[in-house]
């Protein structure tokens, strides 16, 4: 049975939540988010103990440049 696509309000709410998480990440680590990717990874299924493919979010950050302004 196919999964219906999310409604636009659901997508908007998810984007707001993700944006908040990324802002927190940048503020707490003094970095800038450069790239976000969804990747498939192989992990062990805790219920069966067998390998299972799961999705993981890969976030790439870079340090914020330190600027010193001349006076």
Order of alpha helices (4+ residues) and beta strands (2+ residues): alpha-beta-beta
